[in-house]
Amino acid sequence: MSIGAVNDGGRNRRLRLGMVGGGEGAFIGGVHRIAARLDDEWELVAGALSSDPIRARRSGMALRLDPERCYGSFADMAAAEATRSDRIDAVAIVTPNHVHHPAAVTFLGAGFNVICDKPLCRTMEEARDLAARVAVSGRLFAVTYNYTGYPMVRQAREMVAAGEIGALRSVQVEYAQDWLSTDLEATGQKQADWRTDPARSGAGGAIGDIGTHAFNLAEFITGRDCVELAAELSRFVPGRRVDDNAQMLLRFDGGARGALWASQVAPGNENGLTIRVYGETGSLSWKQEHPNQLWVARLGQPPHVVTRGGPGAGPSAAHATRIPAGHPEGYLEGFAQIYRDVAAQIRARQAGVTADPAALLVPGVREGARGVAFVTAAVASSAANGAWTAVSP
């Protein structure tokens, strides 16, 4: 049975979403659920919301799921949903990193589309395995690098691709937070605990949690792959097992150069994701904490601001815009854009038509694997005292 093969093929109903992880005490699960409903394309109908079966079922009941679809494990969920006439159209995997690979393998094997939180997984072996499985599965696989869903990020990508700032020369990107400036994991705080445990987070700390966002943003906006990097990773909080600060130089295909800083021990920074892209004839600057503005500079002219929904914003930004200019959009809408575009792709497949090209900008397994390659190269480079290290293609 093909996905969504019920009566109208799913074209005149909300798509059915299942979720792995995101139960009691989780942050990102609630974000995904809000985002999925924002455009009224999805309805959460099933979940294995915790690795603890009792907590999983309790979390599902709290979200008013059908008791029969409150599963004790993701394996049980995949097996049961595969036999239902009203099976889920996709599963969202919003667990700590170490569960991403086994959960994705299970649901791909059962014939489901997958929406996976970042980073894709912990190792390049896992990343290559997932990429191979996606290639033969015929299923959609999306990775929620949610900042790619922001209208002005897509505007920046469109302008770079159109050559509006000339040949690329330099990319400066940073993501600074301060929430791990102390030994928060020692207090038992859930989010800090697993993010600083290499068995669950992978080898990367700050670079895996937020550095991959910065790296993905640089490649998404420029349309260029980073081919080499030279990194220094630091652990400033005594006893911490993963990096909490990273700085590195980047080399992009085509000749552009860059620098990336990711830190979770930078007092005074809440969610400071910023990118500046410089070309031969102009530059672009975007800050996540002011997401509706894109600063544009032309060589020899004063900078000006392009706003979401305002004059100068192109088709890519319009596709990701929901409300008029002046009404702020941001974090939840960025996630929602991923869900809306995945829904558009699923519905296009169900109808046997080509999806709107604007809906195809969703990061997929390749972008997920690129993030894992970035972490792997950064760890290796830092261990070699900052030696230039290739980012695996």
N, C-alpha and C positions, 0 to 999 in steps of 0.2 A: 504493500500500500504506500502511495506517495504521501509526503507530508502535506497535511491540510486537506486530504482527499475525503471531505465530508460534504455531501449535498452540493453547495455552490462552490466548493473548492476553497472556501475561506474568503472569497472576495467581498462578501457582503456581511462580514462579521468582524469583530475584533480578533486579532491573532492571539492564540493561546500561548502564554509564557510559563515556563517552569523555572525554578530557581534552586541552585545548589549553594548553600551557605547563606549568610545574611540574616540569621535569626537573632535571638536575644543578645543584646550587648554589642551587636555589629553596627558599624557606621555606614559602610558603603552599600550594604543591602538596601537600606531605606532610600538611599540616593537613587539606586537603580530602579526601585519600584515607583518612586515619584516620576522619574524621567520617562519610564515606559508608559505611564498613563497620561503624560502631559498632552500628547497629541491625539489621545483616544484611539490609538492603533492597537494597543495590547491590553490583555487582561491576565493577571496572575492567577493561575488555576491549580498549580501543583508546586510542591517544594520538598526538598530534603535540606532543611534550613540549618542544620547543625550536624557535627560529627557524633554528637550524643543523641541516640534515638529518642530518648524521653524529651530532651530539650527541643529536638527537631519537630516532634509532633506538637508540643506545646506552642512553639513559635508559629507553626502553621495554623493552629486553631486560633491563636491571637489575631492572625491576619484573615480570619473567616474563610479559610480554605475548606473545601469538602474534606471531612475526616478521612475518607478513602484515599485522598491524594496528598495527605500529610505523611511523607515517607520517612522511614528511619535511616535510610542511607541512599546515596546517589545511585548505587547499583540497583537497589530495589526500585527506585523511581524510573530508571531507564527501562528496566525489564517490564514493569507494569504499564508504563505509558506507551510502549511500543505495541501493546496488544489492544489499546483502546481505539474505538472509532472516533472519539473526540480527543485524540492525542494532542500533546503540545506541538506548536509550530516551531519553537526554539527553546533552548535552555540558556539561562544566564548563570555563569559560574562566577561567584563573588566571594570565594573563600580565600584564606591565606594561600600564598603562592604554591606551596608544596602539593596542594590538592588540584591545581589547575590541570596538570597533565593527565593524571589518571581519570579525572572526571570527564575531560574533553575526549579522551580515547573511548571511554565507555559510551558517551552519547553519540559521538560520530559513528561508532560501530553499530549503534542501534538505529541509525538513519536520521538523526536530528541535526538541525541547524544549531550552531553554537555562538553565543555572545560571551566572551571571556574578559574578565577584568585584567588589567596589566599588573606586572609584566606577564608575558605569555606563560612562562614556566621558569625553572631554576637553572637549567643547563642547556648547552647547545645540542647535546644528544637528544634531550626531550624536545627541543624546538624543531630539530630536523625530523624527528619522528612524527610530530604533529603536522608539519608541512607536507610530509609524504602521505599521511593519512587523509588530510584534507583534499589533496590532489586527486586521490582515487575515490573519495566518498561522493563527490558531486554535491556536497552540502555547503551552505554558506558558513563562513567562520569570520566573526568580527572581534576585534580587540578594542576595548573602550579607552583609547587615548582620547579622552573627551574634549581636550582643548582643540582638536581638529574640527570639532563641531561648532566652534564660535564663528559668527558671521565675519568678523574682521580678520580672523586668522585665514579664513577662506578667501577674503578679499586680498590679503597680502599675497597668498599663493597665486591668485589670478594675475596680480600685477607683476610679480616676478616672472611668471610664465610668458606674459605678453611683452617682456623686455622693457617695462616702464622705468626700471632703474638701471638699465644697461647690464653689461657683463658683471657677474657676481665677483666680489672681491673679498668680503669679510662678513662673518656671522658671529655675533656675540650673544650668548644666551645664558641666562642664570635662573636658578630656582632656589630661593632662600626661605627657610622657615626657622623658628626658634623653639619648637615644642619639645625637642629632645636635648635641650641645653643642659639638663640635669639627668641623673640616673633614674629616669622615670620608670624604666622597665623593672627596677628593683621593688617598686611599690605594688607590682601586680597589675598595673594598668594594661588592659587587654590589647589595645592597639600598639602600644610600645613593646609589649612582651613578644608578640610574634614577629614584629618587624625587625627586631634586633637579635633574633634567633636564626642563625644561618641554616639550621635544619629545615626551617619553615620558609624563611624569606629567600634563601639562596645566598650566594657569596656576596651580593651587593646589599648594602644598607641604604644610605641616602641615595646612592646612584641607582639602585633598583627601584626604590619607592618614588622618588621625584626626579632623579637624574634622567631616567628613561623618558619621562615626559618632555624634558628640555631637549633631549637628543631627538626624539620623534618630531617635536615641533620644528627644529632646525631642518630636518630632512623634508618634512611635509611642506613647509613654506618655500624652501629653495628648490625642491624637486631634485635635489642632488644627494647622493649617498656619501656619507663620511667613510673614507677608505682607510685612514690611519688616525691614531690618537696617541698622545703622550700624557700620561695621567699621574697624579699624586693623590692617593687616598689617605685620609687621616682618621684616627679615632681619638677625639679629644676628651671624651668622657671616660675616666678610668674604669677599666673592666669591661668596656663595651666590646662586643665580639665582631661587629661589622663597622664599616666606615660610617661616619656621621658628617664628613666634609670631603668634598672632592673638587679638584681643579685640574683642568686639562686643556691641551691644545688639540685642534682638529684640522685635518686635511680632507677636503672634499674633492670628488671627481670633478674635472673641469678646471681645477686650479684654485678655487676659493679656499681661504683659510678661516679658522674660527677659534673660539675659546668657549669653554663651558665651565660654570661653577654651580655646584649643587651642595647645599648645606642645610642641615637641620639643627645646627647649633649657632645660629646667627641672631642674637638678641635684637628685638625690634622688628623682625620680619615675620609676618603671618603667613602669607601665601604668595611670595614675591616672584612669580614667573614673569620674566621679561625677555624679549628678543629684539635685537637690532640687526638689520640686514643692510649691508652697504654694497652698492654697485658702482659702475663706472660713472653713471650720470645722476644717481640719486640714492635715497635710503628710505627704509621703512622702520618704524618702531612701534611695538605693541606691548602693553602691560596687562596681565590677567586681572589685576585689581582695578583696572579701568578698561574693561573689555570692550566697551562700545566705541572706542576711539582708536584710530590708526593714524599715527603721525607720518606724514609723507614730506620728504624734502627733495627738491630738484637742485642740481648743482647751480649755484649762483642765484638761487631764489629763496625767499623766506619759507620756512616750513609751514605746512597747513595740516588741518585735521580732517580726515574723512570719518564720518560717523555712521554707525549702523542704522540703516534706513534713510540716510540723508543723501544729499547730492554727492555724486562721485562714487558711490557704492555700486558695484557691478552685480552681474547675475549670480555669482557664487554666494555673495553675501545675502542677496535677496532670497535665495533658496533656503537659507538658514535663519531667516528673520521672521518673527511671529507678530511683533507689535510695533507701533510707530516709533520713530526716532524720539529720543528724550525719555522714554520709559526704559529703564535699565533691564537688560537681559544678561545672564551670566552662567554660573556653574551648572545649575540644574538643566538649563536649556541646552548647554553644550552636550551633556549626556543624552538629553532627549533627542537631539539631532541624530546621534548615532542610532538610537532605536527607531526613529522615524525613517531614516534612510535604509536600515535593514528591513523594515517592514515593506518599504517600497520595492526593494529587490525581491523579497519573497513573493509579494503580490504579482510582480511582473513575471516571475517564473511560473506561478500558478496560472496566469492568464496566457502564457506562451508568447509574451511580448518582451521587447527590450526595455530595460529600466531607464529612467531619466538619468543621463550622464552625471548630473549633479548629485544623484543619490549614490554614486559609485565611489565617492571619496572616503568612505568608511575604511579605517585601517583594518587590514586583514591579517592572515597568518604570517605573511611576509614581513609586515611592519612589526608584528609581535616578535618574530625571530630576529629582526634587526635590533630590537631592544635588548634581547638576550645576548646577542653578539657584542653589543656595546658594553654591557656589564662585564662580560668575559674578557674583552680586550682591555678594559680599564683596570680590572684586577690584575691581569698579567703584566700590564705596563707598570703599574705601581710597584709590583713585586720586583721588577727589573729596574728599579730606581728611575722610573719615568721614561724608559726606552720607547721609541716609536714602535707601535704595535698595530698590525693590520686588524681591521674590523672584518670579521668573516663575512663573505658575501652570502 
